[in-house]
């Protein structure tokens, strides 16, 4: 149960960071931000494992960066699929 709560909290943080790094305004809700963040975090864990950097002493910065990059990409895909545009675009 603790792992699920941790994944939700980490996913929320990753989702918020992805929205900060993605240019423009994203018109998605909090739940979608968390879900995109969770997906990005899971991809980050997977890729970090493939690269052999999934378990380091201290904070896993490489895994965090991979997770945020994956979430930014997923956010762009989500916005493309749902047709949500940046504010100010015509």
ZIJODA-V287435 format. One record per backbone hydrogen bond with DSSP energy under -1.0 kcal/mol. NH is the residue of the N-H (numbers start at 1). CO is the residue of the C=O. If there is no record, write none. Layout:
NH:CO  NH:CO
This chain:
5:1  6:2  7:3  8:4  9:5  10:6  11:7  12:8  13:9  14:10  15:11  16:12  17:13  18:14  19:15  20:16  21:17  22:18  28:26  33:29  34:30  35:31  36:32  37:33  38:34  39:35  40:36  41:37  42:38  43:39  44:40  45:41  46:42  47:43  48:44  49:45  50:46  51:47  53:48  61:59  64:60  65:61  66:62  67:63  68:64  69:65  70:66  71:67  72:68  73:69  74:70  75:71  76:72  77:73  78:74  79:75  80:76  81:77  82:78  89:86
